[in-house]
Amino acid sequence: MAKWTPKHEAPEPLEGPVVATITGGTILWFVLFLVQLPFYGWYEDHGHLWWVWTCLAGGALGLLGTWIVRRRDAAIKRHAALEEESAAASE
């Protein structure tokens, strides 16, 4: 079988409201965790306790993701400002 090779270049990645998306997802994970807490006994009796802990893990990883994308966003803005300063200085 022949090796597959792409016939065109990949498009540039789309940039969107990354911080808002990650923050919204994190909030959703924590809300799901809190909604499931009153039913902890039921989940334990039926062997679905991992659902509760998955939501907590999703929220915790979402906090980490929020921190990462906020730092990335700040770095992109700093880089753009430095490029703008250097372009203005060179003129």
C-alpha positions, 0 to 999 in steps of 0.5 A: 500500500502506498504511503499517503501524502497530503495534496495541499497545505493545511489551513491556519488554525482558527482563533476564537474566544479560547479563554471564554470557552475553557472557562465555560467548560470548567464551570460546566464540569464543576456544576455537574459535580455539584449536581451529582453530589446529593446522589453520591449514595445512588452512584456508589450503590450502582457502581457509577461513582466514577461519574462524580469523580470524572466531573471533579477531575474535569473541573480541576483540569479546566482550572489548569487549562484556564491558567494555561490559555490565559498565559498564552493569550497574554504572551500573544498580546505582549508579542504583538505589542513588541512587534508594533513597537519595533515596527514603529521604531524602524520607521 
